[in-house]
Amino acid sequence: MCIIFFKFDPRPASKNAYRLILAANRDEFYNRPTKAADFWASNSEILSGLDLEEGKEGGSWLGINKKGKLAALTNYLEGRPNPDLQGRGFLVSNFLTDQSQDSLSYLKKVSFEGHLYNGFNLLTAEFKAKEDTVCYYGNRGSTEPVRLNPGIYGLSNSLLDTPWRKMQHGKRLFTSVVNQTLPRDSLVQDLLSVLNNQELNTPDPAQESQGKGYSHHMLRALSSVCVRSEYYGTRTNTIILIDTAGNVTFTERTMLDCDISRWSTSSFQFKLQD
C-alpha cells in the first residue's frame, strides 16, 4: 500500500520556506527484502530505497536524484493482483535513471503501458532553477496524466486526493504542520509524528467498497495512516524537503529485522545540480 502527503510551492514567498515538503509511508510485508535508502552503488546521483524481492530487484517506491528528478509510487487497492504483470517499482527507478524525458512526457509513455501493471499511482517531478514541475498519473483513473498546480495533496491507495477517511485525517495533520514556520529538524520530527499516527479511520464505505476481497480485519488495519498488523504494515517513513536554494534534506526511518520496536533513522543532505 503506502501513503504520501506533499506540499508543492514552486516559488514560496519566504526564503525560509520550501518548494517541496513530502512525507510518505511505505507499507509492505515486514519480511520483504529491502535495501534502506542510500545513493545507488551503480549510480551515485540517485538516492532511494530499493526492493530486493526476487524478480523485482532494483525497483523502488520513492527516490530523488541530484538533478532534481523525483518519483513516488503507491499501489491501488483492488482484488488479488496478477503476479505475472510487471513490477511497479521499476516505474520509479526508470524515471530516476531516464535522462531524456521530462515528467509529463514520461507519464504519457507510462500511460500507454498502464495495462502491463497492477493498479498504481505515480508522481513524477523535476525541481530546476527555472521551473518546478509535479505530475500525476494513475492507471485506474484518467487515461491522461496531469500537471499539478501548487497546493497540498494526499495520495493513498485510490486516486489522487480521493477522500478516504485515512487520507483526509492524515492530510489535516500534515497541513497543520506545514502551515507553521518551524526549524528544519522540528519540521521533520513533526512530520514523522504525522506518519506514525495509528488512529483507525473506520468505518469508511469508500475504502471498504474498493477493497472488496480483503478481510474486515485487514481493511480495519489499513484504515490508519500508520498501518499495523501481524505481518504487514508501515515499515518505512520518508521525509523530503527542498528549499528555495535547492538544498535537499532526505530523512528515512526504517524498521529493522521485521521488529516494530526497532528502527533506524538516516538523513542525507545535498544541493541540486543545475
C-alpha positions as CSV (number, residue, x, y, z in Angstrom):
1,M,0.0,0.0,0.0
2,C,1.6,3.3,1.1
3,I,0.5,6.9,1.7
4,I,2.0,10.2,0.6
5,F,1.3,13.8,1.6
6,F,3.0,16.7,-0.1
7,K,3.0,20.5,-0.3
8,F,4.2,21.8,-3.7
9,D,5.1,25.5,-3.6
10,P,7.5,26.2,-6.5
11,R,8.0,29.9,-5.7
12,P,7.5,30.3,-2.0
13,A,7.2,33.9,-0.7
14,S,9.6,33.4,2.1
15,K,13.2,32.4,1.5
16,N,12.9,30.2,4.6
17,A,10.0,28.2,3.0
18,Y,10.2,25.0,0.9
19,R,9.5,24.3,-2.7
20,L,8.5,20.8,-1.7
21,I,7.6,19.2,1.6
22,L,6.9,15.5,1.2
23,A,6.0,12.9,3.9
24,A,5.5,9.3,2.9
25,N,4.9,5.8,4.4
26,R,5.8,2.6,2.7
27,D,3.5,-0.3,3.8
28,E,4.7,-3.7,3.0
29,F,5.2,-7.3,4.3
30,Y,7.7,-7.0,7.1
31,N,9.8,-9.8,5.7
32,R,10.1,-8.5,2.1
33,P,13.8,-8.0,1.4
34,T,14.6,-4.3,1.0
35,K,17.7,-2.1,0.9
36,A,17.4,1.0,3.0
37,A,17.8,4.4,1.4
38,D,21.2,5.3,0.1
39,F,22.9,6.6,-3.0
40,W,23.0,3.8,-5.6
41,A,26.2,1.8,-6.0
42,S,25.6,1.8,-9.7
43,N,24.7,5.5,-9.9
44,S,25.8,7.9,-7.2
45,E,23.4,10.5,-8.5
46,I,20.3,8.6,-7.3
47,L,19.1,8.3,-3.7
48,S,16.3,5.8,-2.8
49,G,15.5,2.6,-1.0
50,L,15.5,-0.5,-3.3
51,D,13.3,-3.6,-3.5
52,L,15.4,-6.8,-3.3
53,E,12.4,-9.2,-3.8
54,E,13.3,-11.9,-6.4
55,G,12.2,-10.7,-9.8
56,K,11.7,-7.1,-8.6
57,E,15.3,-6.3,-7.7
58,G,16.1,-2.6,-8.3
59,G,12.6,-1.3,-8.2
60,S,11.7,1.5,-5.7
61,W,8.7,3.3,-4.2
62,L,10.3,6.7,-3.7
63,G,13.5,8.4,-4.8
64,I,15.3,11.5,-6.0
65,N,18.4,12.3,-8.0
66,K,20.8,15.2,-7.8
67,K,19.5,16.7,-11.0
68,G,16.1,17.3,-9.2
69,K,14.1,14.4,-10.6
70,L,11.8,12.8,-8.0
71,A,9.3,9.9,-8.3
72,A,6.9,8.3,-5.8
73,L,4.6,5.3,-6.2
74,T,1.6,3.9,-4.3
75,N,-0.4,0.8,-5.1
76,Y,-4.1,0.9,-5.9
77,L,-6.3,-1.1,-3.6
78,E,-8.1,-3.8,-5.5
79,G,-8.7,-7.5,-5.6
80,R,-6.0,-10.1,-6.0
81,P,-3.1,-8.6,-8.0
82,N,-1.9,-10.5,-11.1
83,P,1.6,-11.9,-10.2
84,D,2.5,-12.2,-13.9
85,L,2.4,-8.4,-14.5
86,Q,5.4,-6.2,-14.5
87,G,6.9,-4.9,-11.2
88,R,5.6,-1.4,-10.5
89,G,8.7,-0.3,-8.6
90,F,10.6,0.0,-11.9
91,L,8.3,2.9,-12.8
92,V,10.2,4.9,-10.2
93,S,13.7,3.6,-10.9
94,N,13.3,4.1,-14.7
95,F,12.3,7.7,-14.3
96,L,15.2,8.5,-12.0
97,T,17.7,7.0,-14.5
98,D,16.0,8.4,-17.6
99,Q,17.9,11.4,-18.9
100,S,15.8,12.2,-22.0
101,Q,12.2,12.6,-20.8
102,D,10.6,15.2,-18.6
103,S,7.9,14.4,-16.0
104,L,4.9,14.7,-18.2
105,S,6.4,13.0,-21.2
106,Y,7.5,10.1,-19.1
107,L,4.0,9.7,-17.6
108,K,2.5,9.9,-21.1
109,K,4.7,7.0,-22.1
110,V,3.7,5.1,-18.9
111,S,0.0,5.7,-19.6
112,F,0.3,3.8,-22.9
113,E,1.7,0.9,-21.0
114,G,-0.5,1.1,-17.9
115,H,-2.3,-2.2,-18.7
116,L,1.0,-4.0,-18.1
117,Y,0.9,-3.3,-14.4
118,N,-1.4,-3.9,-11.5
119,G,-3.1,-0.8,-10.2
120,F,-0.8,2.1,-9.3
121,N,-0.4,5.8,-8.8
122,L,2.8,7.6,-9.9
123,L,4.1,11.0,-9.1
124,T,7.0,12.4,-11.2
125,A,8.6,15.7,-10.5
126,E,11.5,18.0,-11.6
127,F,13.0,20.7,-9.5
128,K,15.1,23.0,-11.6
129,A,16.4,26.6,-11.3
130,K,14.0,28.0,-13.8
131,E,10.9,25.8,-13.2
132,D,9.5,23.2,-10.8
133,T,7.0,20.6,-12.1
134,V,5.0,17.9,-10.4
135,C,2.8,15.5,-12.5
136,Y,0.5,12.6,-11.7
137,Y,-0.9,9.5,-13.4
138,G,-3.0,6.6,-12.0
139,N,-3.7,3.6,-14.3
140,R,-7.1,3.1,-12.7
141,G,-8.2,6.7,-13.4
142,S,-8.0,9.1,-16.4
143,T,-6.1,7.9,-19.4
144,E,-4.1,11.2,-19.5
145,P,-1.5,12.3,-16.9
146,V,-1.9,15.7,-15.3
147,R,0.4,18.5,-14.3
148,L,-0.4,19.6,-10.8
149,N,-0.9,23.2,-9.6
150,P,0.8,24.4,-6.4
151,G,-1.0,23.1,-3.3
152,I,-1.3,20.4,-0.7
153,Y,-2.1,16.9,-1.8
154,G,-2.8,13.5,-0.4
155,L,-2.3,10.2,-2.2
156,S,-3.2,6.9,-0.6
157,N,-4.3,3.7,-2.4
158,S,-7.0,5.2,-4.5
159,L,-6.7,8.1,-7.0
160,L,-5.1,11.4,-6.1
161,D,-7.0,13.2,-3.3
162,T,-9.7,10.5,-3.2
163,P,-11.4,11.4,0.1
164,W,-10.8,8.2,2.1
165,R,-11.1,8.9,5.8
166,K,-7.4,8.0,6.5
167,M,-6.2,10.2,3.7
168,Q,-8.3,13.2,4.9
169,H,-7.3,12.7,8.5
170,G,-3.6,12.5,7.6
171,K,-3.9,15.4,5.3
172,R,-5.3,17.6,8.0
173,L,-2.5,16.7,10.3
174,F,0.1,17.3,7.6
175,T,-1.4,20.7,6.7
176,S,-1.4,21.8,10.3
177,V,2.4,21.0,10.5
178,V,3.4,22.5,7.2
179,N,1.5,25.8,7.7
180,Q,3.7,26.6,10.7
181,T,7.1,28.1,10.4
182,L,9.4,25.5,12.1
183,P,13.1,24.9,12.2
184,R,14.0,22.1,9.8
185,D,14.7,19.5,12.5
186,S,11.4,20.3,14.2
187,L,9.5,20.1,10.9
188,V,11.0,16.6,10.2
189,Q,10.1,15.3,13.7
190,D,6.5,16.7,13.5
191,L,6.1,15.1,10.0
192,L,7.3,11.8,11.4
193,S,4.7,12.0,14.1
194,V,2.0,12.5,11.4
195,L,3.3,9.4,9.5
196,N,3.1,7.3,12.7
197,N,-0.4,8.2,13.6
198,Q,-2.2,4.9,14.3
199,E,-5.8,6.2,14.8
200,L,-8.2,3.9,12.9
201,N,-10.5,5.7,10.5
202,T,-13.4,3.3,10.3
203,P,-16.0,2.7,9.1
204,D,-15.0,4.0,5.6
205,P,-17.5,2.8,3.0
206,A,-15.4,4.2,0.1
207,Q,-12.3,2.3,1.2
208,E,-14.3,-0.9,2.0
209,S,-16.0,-0.8,-1.3
210,Q,-12.8,-0.5,-3.3
211,G,-11.2,-3.2,-1.1
212,K,-13.7,-6.0,-1.7
213,G,-12.0,-9.3,-1.3
214,Y,-10.0,-8.1,1.7
215,S,-11.0,-9.3,5.2
216,H,-12.7,-6.9,7.6
217,H,-9.7,-7.2,9.9
218,M,-7.3,-6.2,7.2
219,L,-9.4,-3.3,5.9
220,R,-9.6,-2.1,9.5
221,A,-5.8,-2.2,9.8
222,L,-5.4,-0.4,6.5
223,S,-7.6,2.5,7.7
224,S,-4.9,4.2,9.7
225,V,-2.1,6.4,8.3
226,C,0.4,4.1,10.1
227,V,-0.7,0.6,9.3
228,R,-0.1,-2.2,11.9
229,S,-1.0,-5.8,11.5
230,E,0.9,-9.0,12.5
231,Y,2.9,-9.5,9.3
232,Y,2.2,-6.4,7.2
233,G,2.3,-2.6,7.8
234,T,4.3,0.6,7.7
235,R,7.9,-0.2,7.7
236,T,9.5,3.0,6.3
237,N,8.8,6.7,6.9
238,T,10.4,9.2,4.5
239,I,10.6,13.0,4.6
240,I,11.9,15.0,1.7
241,L,12.4,18.8,1.9
242,I,13.6,21.0,-0.9
243,D,14.2,24.6,0.0
244,T,14.4,27.8,-2.1
245,A,18.1,27.4,-2.7
246,G,17.8,23.8,-3.9
247,N,19.1,22.2,-0.7
248,V,17.6,18.7,-0.2
249,T,17.1,17.0,3.1
250,F,16.1,13.3,2.8
251,T,15.2,11.6,6.0
252,E,14.3,7.9,6.2
253,R,13.2,6.0,9.3
254,T,13.1,2.3,8.6
255,M,12.1,-0.8,10.6
256,L,14.9,-3.3,11.5
257,D,14.6,-7.1,11.3
258,C,10.8,-7.2,11.0
259,D,10.6,-5.8,14.5
260,I,8.1,-2.9,15.1
261,S,10.1,-1.9,18.2
262,R,13.4,-1.5,16.4
263,W,14.0,1.4,14.0
264,S,16.9,3.2,12.3
265,T,16.9,6.8,11.1
266,S,19.3,8.1,8.4
267,S,19.5,11.6,6.8
268,F,21.1,12.8,3.6
269,Q,21.7,16.4,2.6
270,F,22.8,17.6,-0.8
271,K,22.3,20.6,-3.2
272,L,20.6,20.1,-6.5
273,Q,22.8,20.4,-9.6
274,D,21.7,23.0,-12.2
